[in-house]
Amino acid sequence: MESIWAVVAEGMSAAAVVGVAQRSGLPVEAYVFGDSELANRVASYGVSHVHWWSDEQTLPETLAMSLASRAKEDMPTAVVSSDQATSRVLLGAIAVVVDAAVAHGIISVAPSDGGVKVERYVADAEAVEVLCAPGPVVCTIADGVAEAEPAATPAPIEEMEPEQNGSIKVLSTNEEGEGANGLQDAERVVGVGLGVGSKENVALAQQLADAIGAEVACTLPLCDNYHWFEHNRVVGTSTQKISPRLYLSFGSSGAPQHMTGVRAAKVIVAVNTDPEAPIFRECTYGIVGDVSKVLPAFIQAVSK
Ligand SMILES: Cc1cc2nc3c(=O)[nH]c(=O)nc-3n(C[C@H](O)[C@H](O)[C@H](O)COP(=O)(O)OP(=O)(O)OC[C@H]3O[C@@H](n4cnc5c(N)ncnc54)[C@H](O)[C@@H]3O)c2cc1C
């Protein structure tokens, strides 16, 4: 029987990945890599079955090879996942082994005339491009697609054995590395751009973040040109994508290369002195104002 795979390796995009898979009209087999909470959440979205690997004893790279072999046996019509690092590792292996077509940033996928049809936005989302492939398609979803809703009955969860297939293994762990900074899982993020203007204001941004339990992110020039942040704090095209519930942006223009990394945030609040700044076209709430004045006002407001 035809089916579609939803591969979920990141919590923030789980509902969106399943949502796109469900709208194909095919039964959705979910392949989850993460903790039990993530597996339970995916099971609640009305999928047929959840195959769950805990990320405690399995590397994404070893899982990738096993998932690819399974995909070769099952030959799903399509495989859908998010455009984030772990998912891309899993999808890459599957695509090669099943000889699938690949498509990124899709908004829909469905069987069509014996093949597969996918749609995605082009021209700044002013048009929808329709692509078709004769065989299976492996795809990443676009930001902001409709999410799956919880279903009445949760799907069965099958806990899978850890994958240690020898394709790759950890040799050592350098504890002096930059380390995880929590940005990928953060519910709230305070983002700063060049308009932050001074290290004193960066400290205020950190103070605000501490007060609301947020992580701090930045635009590329604050790392590359000013070295005020480590590279793992930069968000955007060439770095990382995040999807917090709240993104508070102080002094960023809203360059496309930065916005690609934050567009999946549920609510974006932007502060900028320039009323014409592009970020005001993409935010949920905009404040035309000076970071030096608005940041202290935010800190005062949240400390009440
Ligand atoms: C190939 C490529 C990849 C890139 N990848 C990334 C990436 O991954 N991430 C990324 O961030 N960028 C990336 N960039 C850079 C990107 O194009 C922009 O240059 C960058 O995001 C702009 O950063 P910014 O908004 O901090 O600075 P600017 O664009 O200079 O904007 C500063 C803003 O601050 C406002 N401002 C000034 N003073 C104040 C004040 N006192 N109070 C409030 N607002 C004020 C200004 O009005 C302005 O809008 C990439 C560029 C290229 C070419």
The ligand as an ORCA input file, in Angstrom:
! r2SCAN-3c Opt
* xyz 0 1
  C      26.003     34.686      1.245
  C      25.538     35.461      2.432
  C      25.113     34.766      3.547
  C      24.673     35.465      4.672
  N      24.237     34.749      5.764
  C      23.759     35.426      6.837
  C      23.255     34.729      7.969
  O      23.265     33.504      8.031
  N      22.776     35.463      9.005
  C      22.749     36.838      9.000
  O      22.288     37.452      9.979
  N      23.226     37.509      7.937
  C      23.736     36.859      6.876
  N      24.243     37.554      5.823
  C      24.344     39.008      5.957
  C      23.028     39.703      5.620
  O      22.955     39.872      4.221
  C      22.955     41.101      6.274
  O      24.062     41.853      5.876
  C      22.915     41.049      7.779
  O      21.957     40.123      8.234
  C      22.527     42.438      8.278
  O      22.695     42.465      9.657
  P      21.979     43.579     10.508
  O      20.508     43.540     10.319
  O      22.505     43.434     11.893
  O      22.628     44.933      9.949
  P      22.027     46.052      9.019
  O      21.446     45.507      7.787
  O      23.093     47.090      8.886
  O      20.828     46.655      9.869
  C      20.965     47.371     11.044
  C      19.599     47.922     11.377
  O      19.637     48.554     12.647
  C      18.819     49.708     12.602
  N      19.285     50.601     13.650
  C      20.396     51.395     13.646
  N      20.515     52.023     14.831
  C      19.475     51.600     15.598
  C      19.067     51.902     16.930
  N      19.767     52.726     17.714
  N      17.938     51.306     17.396
  C      17.203     50.453     16.607
  N      17.558     50.148     15.326
  C      18.694     50.710     14.839
  C      18.989     50.255     11.196
  O      17.849     51.049     10.833
  C      19.105     48.987     10.375
  O      17.851     48.582      9.863
  C      24.687     36.885      4.691
  C      25.116     37.576      3.549
  C      25.539     36.871      2.447
  C      25.998     37.649      1.250
*
